[in-house]
Amino acid sequence: MPTVIVNTIDEVIEQIKLDKDCNILSIDGWMNAGKTFLLGKIKDLDFYTISTDSILDNAKGLYLEAINYTELASFVKEKLKSGKKIAIEGVCVTQILATIKQEPDISIYIKEMGVLGWVKEDYVDESKTPEEVFIKDDKETSTDILTGEKITSSIEERAMTEKREGLFYDVVRYHYEYHSHINSDIIFERSEIRY
C-alpha cells in the first residue's frame, strides 16, 4: 500500500475499509497524538483492540523494557488463530510488534499538526543525531504566536519530563530508526489548532 496522507478520522476509516485482508492494524504517533481516541473509532470496524499502555510492567524500567511482550504475543496469537482482526496502538508500536515477530498489514501514524506544521518535527530532525535532540540549550525559548512573548512551551516542558522518565528517549531513538512518521501506510495529519 503506498503512503496516503489524510486529515480526518473519516478518511482514516475509509482507507482501512479498502483493505479487506487486514488482520493486524497498528496506530503509532507521539504521546498525546490521539492514538487511543482513534483506536476507539476503529473498534467499531470489528477489530479487537489493545493499547501498549495496558501491558506495561512499570517495575521493569524504561518504556520499551516495561512492555509485557509475552502477554502481547499471546493476545495476538490467540486472536489471529481464531480469525479475529487486531488493532494495536502505542508509541514505538512498529518496534514492539517486531519484537514479537509480527508486522501490521496497515500502519497508521498520527501527526499532531500546528500552525507551522508537525509539532514534533524538531525531534526528528535528520540533520541532528538523536543525542543532539536530547541536549536542551538553556537559552532556547519559544515565541507565543498570539502575544509574541518569549516562553518555554508546555511541549518542551513535557519533553523534558518524559526525557527524565525514559519515554522521550525511547520515542526519539525509535523515530530515527524506524521512520514510522514517514513510512506508515496512512499518515493522519490531525489538526486541532486552538486560538
N, CA, C and O of each residue as an XYZ file, in Angstrom:
780
protein
N       0.853     -1.178      0.000
C       0.000      0.000      0.000
C       0.900      1.244      0.000
O       1.736      1.388      0.892
N       0.748      2.127     -0.965
C       1.530      3.380     -0.958
C       1.026      4.282      0.174
O      -0.141      4.212      0.560
N       1.904      5.117      0.691
C       1.526      6.015      1.777
C       0.444      6.984      1.324
O       0.533      7.591      0.256
N      -0.581      7.116      2.165
C      -1.692      8.025      1.915
C      -1.733      9.021      3.066
O      -1.662      8.625      4.229
N      -1.848     10.296      2.757
C      -1.961     11.327      3.783
C      -3.418     11.756      3.880
O      -4.035     12.126      2.882
N      -3.961     11.702      5.099
C      -5.357     12.071      5.330
C      -5.430     13.104      6.445
O      -4.471     13.300      7.191
N      -6.590     13.767      6.550
C      -6.740     14.835      7.532
C      -7.913     14.653      8.494
O      -8.089     15.460      9.407
N      -8.716     13.603      8.302
C      -9.861     13.390      9.192
C      -9.939     11.918      9.581
O      -9.385     11.046      8.911
N     -10.639     11.671     10.676
C     -10.856     10.291     11.113
C     -11.673      9.536     10.077
O     -11.414      8.359      9.828
N     -12.649     10.187      9.472
C     -13.464      9.530      8.445
C     -12.595      9.039      7.285
O     -12.821      7.956      6.746
N     -11.596      9.848      6.904
C     -10.688      9.437      5.824
C      -9.835      8.246      6.256
O      -9.565      7.355      5.451
N      -9.410      8.226      7.521
C      -8.653      7.081      8.037
C      -9.512      5.825      7.943
O      -9.060      4.794      7.445
N     -10.739      5.913      8.415
C     -11.666      4.769      8.401
C     -11.882      4.267      6.976
O     -11.867      3.059      6.738
N     -12.082      5.179      6.031
C     -12.284      4.782      4.635
C     -11.070      4.043      4.075
O     -11.225      3.069      3.338
N      -9.870      4.495      4.418
C      -8.658      3.821      3.951
C      -8.552      2.411      4.529
O      -8.146      1.481      3.832
N      -8.914      2.256      5.789
C      -8.878      0.930      6.425
C      -9.868     -0.008      5.739
O      -9.562     -1.175      5.497
N     -11.041      0.502      5.433
C     -12.078     -0.318      4.800
C     -11.667     -0.819      3.413
O     -12.191     -1.826      2.937
N     -10.737     -0.125      2.769
C     -10.271     -0.540      1.440
C      -9.477     -1.848      1.472
O      -9.407     -2.555      0.467
N      -8.885     -2.169      2.613
C      -8.077     -3.390      2.740
C      -8.876     -4.444      3.496
O      -8.870     -4.475      4.726
N      -9.553     -5.294      2.762
C     -10.406     -6.330      3.359
C      -9.602     -7.440      4.033
O     -10.148     -8.195      4.838
N      -8.298     -7.549      3.711
C      -7.470     -8.631      4.245
C      -6.610     -8.212      5.429
O      -5.683     -8.931      5.802
N      -6.899     -7.073      6.018
C      -6.100     -6.582      7.138
C      -6.403     -7.384      8.405
O      -7.538     -7.411      8.880
N      -5.376     -8.033      8.941
C      -5.516     -8.771     10.199
C      -4.900     -8.034     11.379
O      -5.398     -8.110     12.502
N      -3.801     -7.314     11.110
C      -3.153     -6.531     12.167
C      -3.030     -5.092     11.684
O      -2.469     -4.817     10.624
N      -3.569     -4.186     12.487
C      -3.508     -2.762     12.194
C      -2.769     -2.092     13.353
O      -3.051     -2.379     14.516
N      -1.837     -1.214     13.044
C      -1.121     -0.512     14.110
C      -1.375      0.985     14.018
O      -1.524      1.543     12.931
N      -1.420      1.622     15.183
C      -1.582      3.071     15.280
C      -0.402      3.603     16.085
O      -0.188      3.222     17.236
N       0.346      4.478     15.458
C       1.579      4.993     16.034
C       1.504      6.514     16.126
O       0.624      7.133     15.528
N       2.401      7.097     16.854
C       2.480      8.543     16.988
C       3.075      8.905     18.329
O       3.261      8.046     19.191
N       3.372     10.179     18.503
C       3.930     10.653     19.770
C       2.890     10.574     20.867
O       1.712     10.325     20.613
N       3.343     10.789     22.090
C       2.445     10.825     23.232
C       1.379     11.904     22.987
O       1.683     12.984     22.479
N       0.154     11.602     23.348
C      -0.983     12.536     23.259
C      -1.328     12.957     21.828
O      -1.889     14.033     21.622
N      -1.004     12.135     20.852
C      -1.322     12.461     19.458
C      -2.764     12.116     19.098
O      -3.283     12.616     18.100
N      -3.415     11.273     19.888
C      -4.785     10.859     19.595
C      -4.895      9.384     19.221
O      -5.895      8.966     18.639
N      -3.885      8.600     19.548
C      -3.873      7.172     19.189
C      -5.010      6.405     19.846
O      -5.698      5.626     19.186
N      -5.212      6.617     21.139
C      -6.248      5.891     21.869
C      -7.635      6.276     21.378
O      -8.517      5.424     21.268
N      -7.831      7.550     21.084
C      -9.119      8.011     20.551
C      -9.405      7.325     19.213
O     -10.512      6.834     18.991
N      -8.409      7.290     18.320
C      -8.585      6.636     17.023
C      -8.831      5.144     17.200
O      -9.641      4.555     16.484
N      -8.137      4.537     18.147
C      -8.339      3.110     18.419
C      -9.798      2.834     18.766
O     -10.362      1.829     18.335
N     -10.409      3.722     19.543
C     -11.821      3.570     19.889
C     -12.727      3.610     18.672
O     -13.729      2.897     18.617
N     -12.385      4.434     17.704
C     -13.177      4.520     16.468
C     -12.998      3.264     15.613
O     -13.943      2.801     14.974
N     -11.794      2.723     15.606
C     -11.503      1.535     14.803
C     -12.169      0.294     15.383
O     -12.485     -0.647     14.655
N     -12.379      0.297     16.684
C     -13.056     -0.827     17.339
C     -14.411     -1.091     16.676
O     -14.872     -2.231     16.615
N     -15.039     -0.022     16.182
C     -16.330     -0.144     15.510
C     -16.241     -0.940     14.202
O     -17.265     -1.334     13.646
N     -15.017     -1.176     13.712
C     -14.821     -1.953     12.477
C     -14.529     -3.420     12.780
O     -13.944     -4.120     11.953
N     -14.929     -3.885     13.949
C     -14.764     -5.279     14.378
C     -13.316     -5.687     14.592
O     -12.943     -6.830     14.325
N     -12.503     -4.761     15.072
C     -11.142     -5.090     15.477
C     -11.125     -5.307     16.988
O     -11.769     -4.572     17.737
N     -10.385     -6.318     17.426
C     -10.060     -6.417     18.842
C      -8.950     -5.418     19.076
O      -7.992     -5.365     18.305
N      -9.061     -4.630     20.117
C      -8.107     -3.544     20.306
C      -7.265     -3.749     21.558
O      -7.701     -4.343     22.545
N      -6.049     -3.237     21.480
C      -5.163     -3.261     22.635
C      -4.259     -2.042     22.577
O      -3.761     -1.664     21.517
N      -4.062     -1.445     23.727
C      -3.138     -0.328     23.867
C      -1.881     -0.849     24.551
O      -1.966     -1.591     25.530
N      -0.731     -0.468     24.045
C       0.512     -0.935     24.678
C       0.618     -0.434     26.117
O       1.282     -1.063     26.941
N      -0.023      0.681     26.426
C      -0.007      1.174     27.804
C      -0.652      0.181     28.768
O      -0.311      0.158     29.951
N      -1.578     -0.638     28.273
C      -2.287     -1.582     29.145
C      -1.453     -2.816     29.477
O      -1.844     -3.617     30.325
N      -0.311     -2.974     28.816
C       0.531     -4.151     29.081
C       1.915     -3.750     29.598
O       2.906     -4.440     29.359
N       1.960     -2.625     30.308
C       3.217     -2.169     30.892
C       3.420     -2.769     32.271
O       2.483     -2.860     33.065
N       4.641     -3.175     32.549
C       5.054     -3.575     33.887
C       6.011     -2.494     34.365
O       7.214     -2.557     34.115
N       5.460     -1.501     35.058
C       6.240     -0.318     35.436
C       7.442     -0.626     36.314
O       8.339      0.207     36.445
N       7.474     -1.791     36.909
C       8.617     -2.155     37.744
C       9.855     -2.485     36.912
O      10.957     -2.600     37.450
N       9.673     -2.637     35.599
C      10.784     -3.069     34.747
C      11.610     -1.931     34.159
O      12.583     -2.204     33.456
N      11.274     -0.690     34.408
C      12.131      0.389     33.940
C      11.560      1.187     32.801
O      10.377      1.527     32.791
N      12.419      1.487     31.829
C      12.047      2.330     30.705
C      10.889      1.739     29.925
O      10.579      0.554     30.053
N      10.253      2.568     29.117
C       9.024      2.195     28.418
C       9.140      0.887     27.639
O       8.368     -0.043     27.878
N      10.086      0.804     26.718
C      10.188     -0.395     25.887
C      10.576     -1.626     26.696
O      10.212     -2.746     26.337
N      11.305     -1.426     27.774
C      11.661     -2.539     28.659
C      10.472     -2.994     29.496
O      10.424     -4.141     29.942
N       9.515     -2.098     29.709
C       8.380     -2.384     30.575
C       7.216     -3.069     29.852
O       6.267     -3.513     30.499
N       7.277     -3.157     28.534
C       6.211     -3.836     27.781
C       6.230     -5.326     28.120
O       7.288     -5.955     28.135
N       5.059     -5.876     28.388
C       4.944     -7.313     28.644
C       4.775     -8.003     27.280
O       3.659     -8.235     26.815
N       5.904     -8.319     26.664
C       5.897     -8.894     25.317
C       5.251    -10.270     25.287
O       4.634    -10.641     24.288
N       5.384    -11.026     26.360
C       4.771    -12.362     26.421
C       3.258    -12.248     26.366
O       2.600    -12.983     25.631
N       2.706    -11.324     27.146
C       1.258    -11.117     27.150
C       0.768    -10.633     25.782
O      -0.261    -11.095     25.288
N       1.499     -9.716     25.183
C       1.104     -9.201     23.871
C       1.158    -10.294     22.809
O       0.224    -10.438     22.019
N       2.235    -11.060     22.785
C       2.373    -12.141     21.803
C       1.248    -13.161     21.954
O       0.711    -13.649     20.959
N       0.897    -13.478     23.178
C      -0.185    -14.424     23.440
C      -1.526    -13.879     22.952
O      -2.309    -14.609     22.343
N      -1.792    -12.596     23.218
C      -3.029    -11.956     22.777
C      -3.131    -11.997     21.254
O      -4.162    -12.386     20.705
N      -2.054    -11.592     20.573
C      -2.056    -11.550     19.106
C      -2.243    -12.952     18.538
O      -3.066    -13.161     17.646
N      -1.486    -13.898     19.048
C      -1.568    -15.284     18.548
C      -2.978    -15.849     18.738
O      -3.531    -16.461     17.824
N      -3.549    -15.646     19.904
C      -4.896    -16.164     20.202
C      -5.941    -15.565     19.263
O      -6.775    -16.288     18.718
N      -5.899    -14.253     19.076
C      -6.906    -13.595     18.231
C      -6.744    -13.993     16.763
O      -7.733    -14.277     16.086
N      -5.512    -14.015     16.270
C      -5.296    -14.386     14.872
C      -5.694    -15.845     14.617
O      -6.272    -16.164     13.578
N      -5.386    -16.712     15.559
C      -5.726    -18.135     15.421
C      -7.239    -18.341     15.325
O      -7.710    -19.248     14.639
N      -7.993    -17.485     16.023
C      -9.456    -17.610     15.981
C     -10.075    -16.756     14.875
O     -11.294    -16.584     14.842
N      -9.253    -16.218     13.971
C      -9.748    -15.477     12.827
C     -10.161    -14.042     13.118
O     -10.880    -13.431     12.328
N      -9.721    -13.510     14.224
C     -10.071    -12.139     14.604
C      -9.049    -11.138     14.070
O      -7.887    -11.476     13.839
N      -9.509     -9.891     13.877
C      -8.628     -8.798     13.474
C      -8.193     -8.042     14.725
O      -8.942     -7.936     15.697
N      -6.958     -7.513     14.682
C      -6.395     -6.816     15.838
C      -5.971     -5.420     15.445
O      -5.380     -5.213     14.385
N      -6.278     -4.454     16.311
C      -5.755     -3.095     16.184
C      -4.983     -2.806     17.468
O      -5.508     -2.959     18.570
N      -3.743     -2.391     17.310
C      -2.888     -2.109     18.457
C      -2.349     -0.692     18.336
O      -1.906     -0.272     17.267
N      -2.392      0.042     19.449
C      -1.876      1.407     19.426
C      -0.835      1.585     20.511
O      -0.878      0.956     21.568
N       0.111      2.477     20.202
C       1.114      2.852     21.186
C       2.289      3.537     20.528
O       2.515      3.400     19.325
N       3.036      4.277     21.332
C       4.274      4.836     20.802
C       5.221      3.665     20.551
O       5.214      2.678     21.286
N       6.014      3.784     19.531
C       7.005      2.751     19.173
C       6.363      1.415     18.794
O       6.985      0.365     18.955
N       5.141      1.444     18.298
C       4.395      0.206     18.075
C       5.021     -0.691     17.006
O       4.915     -1.914     17.100
N       5.666     -0.115     15.999
C       6.314     -0.946     14.974
C       7.432     -1.766     15.595
O       7.586     -2.947     15.285
N       8.208     -1.149     16.464
C       9.284     -1.860     17.149
C       8.726     -2.915     18.105
O       9.270     -4.015     18.208
N       7.659     -2.581     18.791
C       7.034     -3.526     19.718
C       6.527     -4.748     18.966
O       6.743     -5.878     19.405
N       5.854     -4.537     17.838
C       5.376     -5.664     17.032
C       6.540     -6.487     16.483
O       6.469     -7.715     16.456
N       7.605     -5.822     16.048
C       8.777     -6.541     15.527
C       9.391     -7.428     16.606
O       9.894     -8.510     16.306
N       9.353     -6.984     17.841
C       9.907     -7.762     18.949
C       9.167     -9.081     19.124
O       9.768    -10.081     19.516
N       7.866     -9.094     18.837
C       7.102    -10.349     18.927
C       6.933    -11.000     17.552
O       6.072    -11.857     17.350
N       7.782    -10.566     16.614
C       7.836    -11.139     15.261
C       6.511    -11.013     14.504
O       6.045    -11.955     13.863
N       5.923     -9.821     14.602
C       4.698     -9.504     13.873
C       4.903     -8.180     13.155
O       5.726     -7.362     13.566
N       4.165     -7.978     12.103
C       4.145     -6.672     11.459
C       2.721     -6.378     11.019
O       1.957     -7.288     10.699
N       2.372     -5.093     11.006
C       0.994     -4.747     10.663
C       0.725     -4.874      9.171
O       1.614     -4.677      8.343
N      -0.514     -5.205      8.846
C      -0.959     -5.169      7.450
C      -1.218     -3.729      7.031
O      -0.999     -3.356      5.878
N      -1.687     -2.926      7.981
C      -1.870     -1.492      7.768
C      -1.242     -0.770      8.956
O      -1.528     -1.082     10.112
N      -0.388      0.191      8.655
C       0.201      1.016      9.718
C      -0.299      2.448      9.563
O      -0.312      3.008      8.467
N      -0.708      3.022     10.687
C      -1.201      4.394     10.720
C      -0.279      5.193     11.633
O       0.083      4.739     12.718
N       0.093      6.372     11.188
C       0.885      7.268     12.025
C       0.119      8.574     12.165
O      -0.291      9.168     11.168
N      -0.074      9.023     13.412
C      -0.789     10.267     13.665
C       0.221     11.380     13.916
O       1.066     11.293     14.807
N       0.108     12.425     13.105
C       0.930     13.618     13.293
C       0.023     14.727     13.822
O      -0.952     15.105     13.173
N       0.349     15.236     14.988
C      -0.388     16.359     15.549
C       0.135     17.633     14.887
O       1.293     18.009     15.070
N      -0.726     18.284     14.120
C      -0.321     19.444     13.334
C      -0.635     20.741     14.069
O      -1.637     20.852     14.776
N       0.246     21.717     13.884
C       0.054     23.053     14.443
C       0.096     24.075     13.321
O       0.079     23.715     12.144
N       0.148     25.315     13.676
C       0.162     26.398     12.700
C       1.357     26.278     11.752
O       1.241     26.557     10.559
N       2.499     25.864     12.288
C       3.725     25.802     11.489
C       4.044     24.404     10.971
O       5.143     24.177     10.466
N       3.119     23.473     11.084
C       3.364     22.107     10.614
C       3.324     21.112     11.760
O       2.679     21.357     12.780
N       4.006     20.000     11.596
C       4.012     18.931     12.590
C       4.717     19.420     13.847
O       5.861     19.871     13.781
N       4.048     19.334     14.987
C       4.593     19.903     16.216
C       5.806     19.143     16.751
O       6.514     19.667     17.611
N       6.065     17.946     16.281
C       7.214     17.157     16.752
C       8.369     17.147     15.751
O       9.345     16.422     15.941
N       8.266     17.931     14.708
C       9.271     17.937     13.639
C      10.701     18.105     14.165
O      11.621     17.444     13.683
N      10.886     18.983     15.148
C      12.233     19.240     15.671
C      12.856     18.010     16.328
O      14.080     17.898     16.408
N      12.027     17.102     16.788
C      12.549     15.920     17.468
C      13.017     14.826     16.510
O      13.622     13.844     16.941
N      12.745     14.987     15.228
C      13.192     14.001     14.237
C      13.961     14.685     13.112
O      13.910     14.257     11.959
N      14.660     15.734     13.458
C      15.463     16.497     12.514
C      16.644     15.642     12.066
O      17.567     15.396     12.842
N      16.613     15.192     10.819
C      17.648     14.288     10.293
C      19.030     14.934     10.217
O      20.024     14.234     10.023
N      19.107     16.262     10.367
C      20.414     16.918     10.363
C      21.095     16.797     11.729
O      22.262     17.157     11.880
N      20.362     16.292     12.717
C      20.910     16.085     14.059
C      20.934     14.601     14.375
O      20.204     13.815     13.772
N      21.766     14.230     15.310
C      21.731     12.868     15.836
C      20.681     12.833     16.941
O      20.316     13.885     17.467
N      20.191     11.656     17.305
C      19.235     11.597     18.423
C      19.825     12.212     19.694
O      19.110     12.856     20.462
N      21.109     12.017     19.914
C      21.745     12.559     21.114
C      21.667     14.081     21.134
O      21.481     14.677     22.195
N      21.808     14.715     19.967
C      21.719     16.175     19.900
C      20.309     16.668     20.213
O      20.131     17.770     20.733
N      19.320     15.858     19.897
C      17.940     16.222     20.204
C      17.731     16.285     21.715
O      16.922     17.076     22.199
N      18.462     15.449     22.463
C      18.286     15.392     23.915
C      18.932     16.563     24.635
O      18.616     16.829     25.795
N      19.827     17.260     23.965
C      20.517     18.387     24.591
C      19.630     19.621     24.480
O      19.258     20.032     23.381
N      19.304     20.193     25.599
C      18.451     21.381     25.599
C      19.295     22.589     25.978
O      19.898     22.622     27.051
N      19.336     23.575     25.099
C      20.038     24.816     25.358
C      19.194     25.637     26.330
O      18.030     25.929     26.054
N      19.785     26.008     27.471
C      19.052     26.763     28.481
C      18.544     28.102     27.961
O      17.582     28.649     28.501
N      19.174     28.636     26.923
C      18.770     29.932     26.383
C      17.630     29.798     25.381
O      17.056     30.799     24.950
N      17.304     28.572     25.014
C      16.281     28.344     23.997
C      14.892     28.651     24.556
O      14.517     28.162     25.622
N      14.153     29.447     23.836
C      12.775     29.748     24.205
C      11.908     29.679     22.961
O      12.411     29.614     21.839
N      10.632     29.694     23.170
C       9.679     29.734     22.069
C       8.985     31.083     22.087
O       9.072     31.826     23.065
N       8.306     31.388     21.016
C       7.547     32.624     20.944
C       6.072     32.283     20.824
O       5.670     31.535     19.933
N       5.268     32.834     21.726
C       3.827     32.652     21.666
C       3.320     33.371     20.418
O       3.539     34.573     20.271
N       2.640     32.649     19.508
C       2.234     33.241     18.234
C       1.140     34.296     18.388
O       0.955     35.135     17.506
N       0.420     34.255     19.503
C      -0.643     35.240     19.704
C      -0.133     36.512     20.367
O      -0.507     37.617     19.973
N       0.737     36.352     21.391
C       1.193     37.520     22.149
C       2.590     37.984     21.762
O       2.959     39.124     22.045
N       3.369     37.125     21.123
C       4.741     37.461     20.780
C       5.700     37.334     21.952
O       6.888     37.628     21.815
N       5.190     36.890     23.124
C       6.036     36.740     24.307
C       6.963     35.539     24.165
O       6.614     34.530     23.553
N       8.155     35.673     24.745
C       9.092     34.552     24.805
C       8.667     33.655     25.961
O       8.495     34.116     27.089
N       8.499     32.369     25.666
C       8.048     31.415     26.684
C       8.762     30.092     26.510
O       9.340     29.813     25.460
N       8.715     29.283     27.549
C       9.094     27.885     27.418
C       7.778     27.147     27.243
O       6.927     27.172     28.133
N       7.606     26.491     26.103
C       6.305     25.897     25.794
C       6.033     24.667     26.629
O       6.955     24.036     27.146
N       4.768     24.331     26.757
C       4.395     23.132     27.500
C       4.931     21.885     26.811
O       5.199     20.883     27.473
N       5.090     21.932     25.489
C       5.653     20.785     24.774
C       7.090     20.561     25.221
O       7.491     19.424     25.469
N       7.872     21.634     25.325
C       9.249     21.491     25.778
C       9.308     20.994     27.221
O      10.126     20.136     27.552
N       8.446     21.531     28.072
C       8.425     21.095     29.465
C       8.056     19.621     29.560
O       8.681     18.865     30.304
N       7.039     19.213     28.802
C       6.626     17.812     28.816
C       7.736     16.924     28.278
O       7.976     15.835     28.798
N       8.411     17.392     27.234
C       9.507     16.613     26.664
C      10.611     16.410     27.690
O      11.190     15.327     27.767
N      10.904     17.420     28.466
C      11.952     17.286     29.471
C      11.534     16.318     30.569
O      12.359     15.541     31.050
N      10.266     16.352     30.972
C       9.773     15.409     31.971
C       9.840     13.990     31.421
O      10.315     13.077     32.097
N       9.362     13.806     30.187
C       9.376     12.481     29.563
C      10.802     11.997     29.352
O      11.075     10.800     29.445
N      11.706     12.919     29.069
C      13.116     12.550     28.903
C      13.633     11.925     30.187
O      14.286     10.883     30.157
N      13.344     12.554     31.304
C      13.811     12.025     32.584
C      13.219     10.651     32.849
O      13.872      9.805     33.461
N      12.012     10.419     32.403
C      11.359      9.137     32.631
C      11.785      8.071     31.627
O      11.472      6.895     31.816
N      12.476      8.447     30.586
C      12.946      7.478     29.603
C      12.077      7.360     28.373
O      12.562      6.940     27.322
N      10.815      7.714     28.468
C       9.920      7.570     27.328
C      10.353      8.464     26.174
O      10.389      8.023     25.025
N      10.675      9.690     26.468
C      11.106     10.617     25.424
C      12.316     10.044     24.680
O      12.360     10.062     23.450
N      13.273      9.548     25.416
C      14.471      8.951     24.813
C      14.088      7.792     23.890
O      14.540      7.728     22.747
N      13.262      6.887     24.388
C      12.831      5.738     23.581
C      12.152      6.185     22.293
O      12.417      5.629     21.227
N      11.280      7.183     22.382
C      10.496      7.617     21.233
C      11.370      8.314     20.188
O      11.210      8.082     18.989
N      12.279      9.153     20.634
C      13.168      9.828     19.680
C      14.038      8.792     18.960
O      14.140      8.821     17.734
N      14.656      7.892     19.697
C      15.504      6.857     19.083
C      14.685      6.016     18.092
O      15.153      5.700     16.999
N      13.485      5.670     18.484
C      12.585      4.888     17.633
C      12.327      5.588     16.305
O      12.405      4.959     15.250
N      12.025      6.871     16.344
C      11.741      7.607     15.112
C      12.951      7.657     14.182
O      12.801      7.584     12.962
N      14.127      7.779     14.744
C      15.334      7.789     13.920
C      15.592      6.418     13.296
O      16.114      6.330     12.185
N      15.234      5.363     13.998
C      15.487      4.012     13.479
C      14.389      3.515     12.544
O      14.690      2.959     11.488
N      13.133      3.702     12.909
C      12.023      3.113     12.160
C      11.360      4.069     11.162
O      10.730      3.609     10.210
N      11.485      5.364     11.352
C      10.908      6.361     10.447
C       9.414      6.125     10.183
O       8.935      6.326      9.067
N       8.700      5.703     11.201
C       7.271      5.421     11.007
C       6.475      6.680     10.675
O       5.385      6.585     10.111
N       6.994      7.842     11.012
C       6.329      9.107     10.684
C       6.391      9.397      9.183
O       5.728     10.311      8.693
N       7.194      8.613      8.459
C       7.337      8.746      7.007
C       6.840      7.487      6.294
O       6.192      7.571      5.251
N       7.152      6.318      6.867
C       6.946      5.042      6.178
C       5.610      4.357      6.421
O       5.357      3.305      5.835
N       4.754      4.909      7.255
C       3.473      4.254      7.529
C       2.579      4.286      6.288
O       2.755      5.117      5.397
N       1.622      3.368      6.252
C       0.686      3.296      5.126
C      -0.244      4.505      5.089
O      -0.549      5.042      4.024
N      -0.689      4.921      6.277
C      -1.592      6.065      6.390
C      -0.960      7.071      7.352
O      -0.659      6.740      8.499
N      -0.765      8.285      6.882
C      -0.309      9.372      7.739
C      -1.525     10.254      7.998
O      -2.061     10.885      7.087
N      -1.948     10.283      9.261
C      -3.108     11.078      9.652
C      -2.590     12.390     10.234
O      -2.104     12.427     11.364
N      -2.697     13.463      9.456
C      -2.252     14.785      9.893
C      -3.416     15.447     10.622
O      -4.241     16.142     10.030
N      -3.449     15.205     11.922
C      -4.551     15.664     12.780
C      -4.314     17.097     13.201
O      -3.281     17.415     13.789
N      -5.264     17.961     12.904
C      -5.120     19.372     13.225
C      -6.196     19.790     14.202
O      -7.391     19.660     13.936
N      -5.749     20.291     15.331
C      -6.679     20.853     16.314
C      -6.100     22.160     16.788
O      -5.785     22.322     17.967
N      -5.959     23.089     15.871
C      -5.378     24.376     16.211
C      -6.369     25.146     17.064
O      -7.518     25.345     16.670
N      -5.924     25.574     18.224
C      -6.789     26.309     19.162
C      -6.310     27.753     19.249
O      -5.109     28.009     19.337
N      -7.249     28.695     19.223
C      -6.914     30.109     19.346
C      -7.507     30.686     20.611
O      -7.331     31.872     20.890
